Amino acid sequence: MTRLHRLLIWAAALAAVAAAFALYLRPDFMVTLADQVWACF
């Protein structure tokens, strides 16, 4: 695997983590997520 491929993989992983953290800052998303988890029980 070349250095460029590793850099692209790390950049994609960091972007995914940043997007996940950004979603947690939205209260409506957290309510929806809690409702979906509660619906499992």
C-alpha distance matrix in Angstrom:
0.0 3.7 6.7 8.2 6.3 7.0 10.3 11.1 10.7 12.9 15.2 15.8 16.5 18.8 20.5 21.2 22.7 24.7 26.0 27.1 28.9 30.6 31.9 33.5 35.5 37.3 40.3 40.7 37.2 38.1 41.4 39.7 37.2 40.0 42.1 39.3 38.8 42.6 43.0 41.0 44.0
3.7 0.0 3.7 5.4 5.3 6.5 8.8 10.1 10.9 12.6 14.4 15.6 16.9 18.6 20.2 21.5 23.0 24.5 26.0 27.5 29.1 30.4 32.2 33.9 35.5 37.4 40.6 41.1 37.8 38.8 42.2 40.7 38.3 41.2 43.4 40.9 40.5 44.3 44.8 43.1 46.1
6.7 3.7 0.0 3.8 5.5 5.2 6.2 8.7 10.0 10.7 12.3 14.3 15.4 16.5 18.3 20.1 21.2 22.4 24.3 25.9 27.1 28.4 30.5 32.1 33.4 35.5 38.8 39.6 36.4 37.3 40.8 39.6 37.3 40.2 42.5 40.2 39.8 43.6 44.3 42.8 45.7
8.2 5.4 3.8 0.0 3.8 5.4 5.0 6.2 8.6 9.9 10.4 12.2 14.2 15.3 16.3 18.3 20.0 20.8 22.3 24.4 25.8 26.6 28.6 30.6 31.8 33.6 37.1 37.7 34.5 35.8 39.2 37.9 35.8 38.9 41.0 38.8 38.7 42.5 43.0 41.8 44.9
6.3 5.3 5.5 3.8 0.0 3.8 5.4 5.1 6.2 8.6 9.8 10.5 12.3 14.2 15.3 16.5 18.4 19.9 21.0 22.7 24.5 25.6 27.2 29.1 30.8 32.4 35.7 36.1 32.8 33.9 37.3 35.7 33.5 36.6 38.6 36.1 36.0 39.8 40.2 38.8 41.9
7.0 6.5 5.2 5.4 3.8 0.0 3.8 5.4 5.1 6.2 8.5 9.9 10.6 12.2 14.1 15.4 16.6 18.2 19.9 21.2 22.7 24.2 26.0 27.5 29.2 31.2 34.3 35.0 31.7 32.5 36.0 34.7 32.3 35.1 37.4 35.1 34.7 38.4 39.1 37.6 40.5
10.3 8.8 6.2 5.0 5.4 3.8 0.0 3.8 5.5 5.2 6.1 8.6 9.9 10.5 12.1 14.2 15.4 16.3 18.2 20.0 21.1 22.2 24.4 26.0 27.3 29.4 32.7 33.6 30.5 31.4 35.0 33.9 31.7 34.6 37.0 35.0 34.7 38.4 39.3 38.1 41.0
11.1 10.1 8.7 6.2 5.1 5.4 3.8 0.0 3.8 5.5 5.0 6.1 8.6 9.9 10.4 12.3 14.3 15.2 16.3 18.4 20.0 20.8 22.6 24.7 26.1 27.7 31.1 31.6 28.4 29.7 33.1 31.7 29.7 32.9 35.0 32.8 32.9 36.6 37.2 36.1 39.2
10.7 10.9 10.0 8.6 6.2 5.1 5.5 3.8 0.0 3.8 5.4 5.2 6.2 8.6 9.9 10.6 12.4 14.2 15.3 16.7 18.6 19.9 21.4 23.1 25.0 26.7 29.8 30.3 26.9 27.9 31.3 29.9 27.5 30.5 32.7 30.4 30.2 33.9 34.5 33.2 36.3
12.9 12.6 10.7 9.9 8.6 6.2 5.2 5.5 3.8 0.0 3.8 5.5 5.1 6.1 8.5 9.9 10.6 12.1 14.1 15.4 16.6 18.2 20.1 21.5 23.1 25.2 28.3 29.3 26.0 26.7 30.3 29.3 26.9 29.7 32.2 30.2 29.8 33.5 34.5 33.2 36.1
15.2 14.4 12.3 10.4 9.8 8.5 6.1 5.0 5.4 3.8 0.0 3.8 5.5 5.2 6.1 8.6 10.0 10.4 12.2 14.3 15.4 16.3 18.4 20.2 21.4 23.3 26.7 27.6 24.6 25.7 29.2 28.2 26.2 29.2 31.6 29.8 29.8 33.4 34.3 33.5 36.5
15.8 15.6 14.3 12.2 10.5 9.9 8.6 6.1 5.2 5.5 3.8 0.0 3.8 5.5 5.1 6.2 8.7 9.8 10.5 12.4 14.4 15.2 16.7 18.8 20.4 21.9 25.2 25.6 22.3 23.6 27.0 25.6 23.6 26.8 28.9 26.9 27.0 30.7 31.4 30.5 33.7
16.5 16.9 15.4 14.2 12.3 10.6 9.9 8.6 6.2 5.1 5.5 3.8 0.0 3.8 5.4 5.1 6.3 8.6 9.9 10.7 12.5 14.2 15.6 17.1 19.1 20.9 23.9 24.6 21.2 22.0 25.4 24.3 21.9 24.8 27.2 25.2 24.8 28.5 29.5 28.4 31.3
18.8 18.6 16.5 15.3 14.2 12.2 10.5 9.9 8.6 6.1 5.2 5.5 3.8 0.0 3.8 5.4 5.1 6.0 8.5 9.9 10.6 12.1 14.3 15.6 17.0 19.2 22.4 23.6 20.5 21.1 24.8 24.2 21.9 24.7 27.3 25.8 25.5 29.0 30.3 29.6 32.3
20.5 20.2 18.3 16.3 15.3 14.1 12.1 10.4 9.9 8.5 6.1 5.1 5.4 3.8 0.0 3.8 5.5 5.0 6.1 8.6 9.9 10.4 12.4 14.5 15.6 17.3 20.7 21.5 18.5 19.8 23.3 22.4 20.6 23.7 26.0 24.5 24.8 28.3 29.3 28.9 31.9
21.2 21.5 20.1 18.3 16.5 15.4 14.2 12.3 10.6 9.9 8.6 6.2 5.1 5.4 3.8 0.0 3.8 5.5 5.1 6.2 8.8 9.8 10.8 12.8 14.8 16.1 19.2 19.7 16.4 17.5 20.9 19.7 17.6 20.7 23.0 21.2 21.4 25.0 25.8 25.3 28.3
22.7 23.0 21.2 20.0 18.4 16.6 15.4 14.3 12.4 10.6 10.0 8.7 6.3 5.1 5.5 3.8 0.0 3.8 5.4 5.1 6.3 8.6 10.0 10.9 13.0 15.1 18.0 19.1 15.9 16.2 19.9 19.3 16.9 19.6 22.3 20.9 20.6 24.0 25.4 24.8 27.5
24.7 24.5 22.4 20.8 19.9 18.2 16.3 15.2 14.2 12.1 10.4 9.8 8.6 6.0 5.0 5.5 3.8 0.0 3.8 5.4 5.2 6.1 8.7 10.1 11.0 13.3 16.6 17.9 15.2 15.9 19.6 19.4 17.6 20.3 23.0 22.1 22.1 25.3 26.8 26.7 29.4
26.0 26.0 24.3 22.3 21.0 19.9 18.2 16.3 15.3 14.1 12.2 10.5 9.9 8.5 6.1 5.1 5.4 3.8 0.0 3.8 5.5 5.0 6.3 8.9 10.2 11.4 14.8 15.4 12.5 13.9 17.4 16.6 15.2 18.3 20.6 19.5 20.1 23.3 24.5 24.6 27.5
27.1 27.5 25.9 24.4 22.7 21.2 20.0 18.4 16.7 15.4 14.3 12.4 10.7 9.9 8.6 6.2 5.1 5.4 3.8 0.0 3.8 5.4 5.2 6.6 9.2 10.6 13.3 14.1 10.8 11.4 15.0 14.4 12.3 15.2 17.8 16.7 16.8 20.1 21.4 21.4 24.1
28.9 29.1 27.1 25.8 24.5 22.7 21.1 20.0 18.6 16.6 15.4 14.4 12.5 10.6 9.9 8.8 6.3 5.2 5.5 3.8 0.0 3.8 5.4 5.2 6.8 9.4 12.1 13.9 11.3 11.3 15.1 15.4 13.5 15.8 18.8 18.3 18.1 21.1 23.0 23.2 25.5
30.6 30.4 28.4 26.6 25.6 24.2 22.2 20.8 19.9 18.2 16.3 15.2 14.2 12.1 10.4 9.8 8.6 6.1 5.0 5.4 3.8 0.0 3.8 5.4 5.4 7.3 10.7 12.2 10.1 11.1 14.6 14.9 13.9 16.5 19.0 18.9 19.4 22.1 23.8 24.5 26.9
31.9 32.2 30.5 28.6 27.2 26.0 24.4 22.6 21.4 20.1 18.4 16.7 15.6 14.3 12.4 10.8 10.0 8.7 6.3 5.2 5.4 3.8 0.0 3.8 5.3 5.5 8.5 9.3 6.6 8.0 11.3 11.2 10.3 13.1 15.4 15.2 16.0 18.7 20.1 21.0 23.6
33.5 33.9 32.1 30.6 29.1 27.5 26.0 24.7 23.1 21.5 20.2 18.8 17.1 15.6 14.5 12.8 10.9 10.1 8.9 6.6 5.2 5.4 3.8 0.0 3.8 5.4 7.2 9.2 6.9 6.3 10.1 11.0 9.6 11.5 14.4 14.7 14.8 17.2 19.3 20.1 22.2
35.5 35.5 33.4 31.8 30.8 29.2 27.3 26.1 25.0 23.1 21.4 20.4 19.1 17.0 15.6 14.8 13.0 11.0 10.2 9.2 6.8 5.4 5.3 3.8 0.0 3.8 6.3 9.1 8.2 8.1 11.3 12.8 12.4 13.9 16.6 17.5 17.9 19.9 22.0 23.3 25.2
37.3 37.4 35.5 33.6 32.4 31.2 29.4 27.7 26.7 25.2 23.3 21.9 20.9 19.2 17.3 16.1 15.1 13.3 11.4 10.6 9.4 7.3 5.5 5.4 3.8 0.0 3.8 5.6 5.5 6.6 9.0 10.3 10.9 12.6 14.6 15.8 16.9 18.6 20.3 22.0 24.1
40.3 40.6 38.8 37.1 35.7 34.3 32.7 31.1 29.8 28.3 26.7 25.2 23.9 22.4 20.7 19.2 18.0 16.6 14.8 13.3 12.1 10.7 8.5 7.2 6.3 3.8 0.0 3.8 5.4 5.1 6.3 8.7 9.8 10.6 12.4 14.3 15.4 16.4 18.4 20.5 22.1
40.7 41.1 39.6 37.7 36.1 35.0 33.6 31.6 30.3 29.3 27.6 25.6 24.6 23.6 21.5 19.7 19.1 17.9 15.4 14.1 13.9 12.2 9.3 9.2 9.1 5.6 3.8 0.0 3.8 5.4 5.1 6.2 8.6 9.9 10.6 12.4 14.3 15.3 16.5 19.0 20.9
37.2 37.8 36.4 34.5 32.8 31.7 30.5 28.4 26.9 26.0 24.6 22.3 21.2 20.5 18.5 16.4 15.9 15.2 12.5 10.8 11.3 10.1 6.6 6.9 8.2 5.5 5.4 3.8 0.0 3.8 5.4 5.1 6.1 8.5 9.8 10.6 12.3 14.1 15.3 17.1 19.4
38.1 38.8 37.3 35.8 33.9 32.5 31.4 29.7 27.9 26.7 25.7 23.6 22.0 21.1 19.8 17.5 16.2 15.9 13.9 11.4 11.3 11.1 8.0 6.3 8.1 6.6 5.1 5.4 3.8 0.0 3.8 5.4 5.0 6.1 8.5 9.9 10.5 12.1 14.1 15.8 17.6
41.4 42.2 40.8 39.2 37.3 36.0 35.0 33.1 31.3 30.3 29.2 27.0 25.4 24.8 23.3 20.9 19.9 19.6 17.4 15.0 15.1 14.6 11.3 10.1 11.3 9.0 6.3 5.1 5.4 3.8 0.0 3.8 5.4 5.1 6.1 8.7 9.9 10.4 12.2 14.6 16.1
39.7 40.7 39.6 37.9 35.7 34.7 33.9 31.7 29.9 29.3 28.2 25.6 24.3 24.2 22.4 19.7 19.3 19.4 16.6 14.4 15.4 14.9 11.2 11.0 12.8 10.3 8.7 6.2 5.1 5.4 3.8 0.0 3.8 5.5 5.1 6.2 8.7 9.8 10.5 12.9 15.1
37.2 38.3 37.3 35.8 33.5 32.3 31.7 29.7 27.5 26.9 26.2 23.6 21.9 21.9 20.6 17.6 16.9 17.6 15.2 12.3 13.5 13.9 10.3 9.6 12.4 10.9 9.8 8.6 6.1 5.0 5.4 3.8 0.0 3.8 5.4 5.2 6.2 8.6 9.9 11.2 13.6
40.0 41.2 40.2 38.9 36.6 35.1 34.6 32.9 30.5 29.7 29.2 26.8 24.8 24.7 23.7 20.7 19.6 20.3 18.3 15.2 15.8 16.5 13.1 11.5 13.9 12.6 10.6 9.9 8.5 6.1 5.1 5.5 3.8 0.0 3.8 5.5 5.1 6.0 8.5 10.2 11.6
42.1 43.4 42.5 41.0 38.6 37.4 37.0 35.0 32.7 32.2 31.6 28.9 27.2 27.3 26.0 23.0 22.3 23.0 20.6 17.8 18.8 19.0 15.4 14.4 16.6 14.6 12.4 10.6 9.8 8.5 6.1 5.1 5.4 3.8 0.0 3.8 5.5 5.1 6.1 8.9 10.4
39.3 40.9 40.2 38.8 36.1 35.1 35.0 32.8 30.4 30.2 29.8 26.9 25.2 25.8 24.5 21.2 20.9 22.1 19.5 16.7 18.3 18.9 15.2 14.7 17.5 15.8 14.3 12.4 10.6 9.9 8.7 6.2 5.2 5.5 3.8 0.0 3.8 5.4 5.1 6.8 9.5
38.8 40.5 39.8 38.7 36.0 34.7 34.7 32.9 30.2 29.8 29.8 27.0 24.8 25.5 24.8 21.4 20.6 22.1 20.1 16.8 18.1 19.4 16.0 14.8 17.9 16.9 15.4 14.3 12.3 10.5 9.9 8.7 6.2 5.1 5.5 3.8 0.0 3.8 5.4 5.4 7.6
42.6 44.3 43.6 42.5 39.8 38.4 38.4 36.6 33.9 33.5 33.4 30.7 28.5 29.0 28.3 25.0 24.0 25.3 23.3 20.1 21.1 22.1 18.7 17.2 19.9 18.6 16.4 15.3 14.1 12.1 10.4 9.8 8.6 6.0 5.1 5.4 3.8 0.0 3.8 5.4 5.7
43.0 44.8 44.3 43.0 40.2 39.1 39.3 37.2 34.5 34.5 34.3 31.4 29.5 30.3 29.3 25.8 25.4 26.8 24.5 21.4 23.0 23.8 20.1 19.3 22.0 20.3 18.4 16.5 15.3 14.1 12.2 10.5 9.9 8.5 6.1 5.1 5.4 3.8 0.0 3.8 5.4
41.0 43.1 42.8 41.8 38.8 37.6 38.1 36.1 33.2 33.2 33.5 30.5 28.4 29.6 28.9 25.3 24.8 26.7 24.6 21.4 23.2 24.5 21.0 20.1 23.3 22.0 20.5 19.0 17.1 15.8 14.6 12.9 11.2 10.2 8.9 6.8 5.4 5.4 3.8 0.0 3.8
44.0 46.1 45.7 44.9 41.9 40.5 41.0 39.2 36.3 36.1 36.5 33.7 31.3 32.3 31.9 28.3 27.5 29.4 27.5 24.1 25.5 26.9 23.6 22.2 25.2 24.1 22.1 20.9 19.4 17.6 16.1 15.1 13.6 11.6 10.4 9.5 7.6 5.7 5.4 3.8 0.0
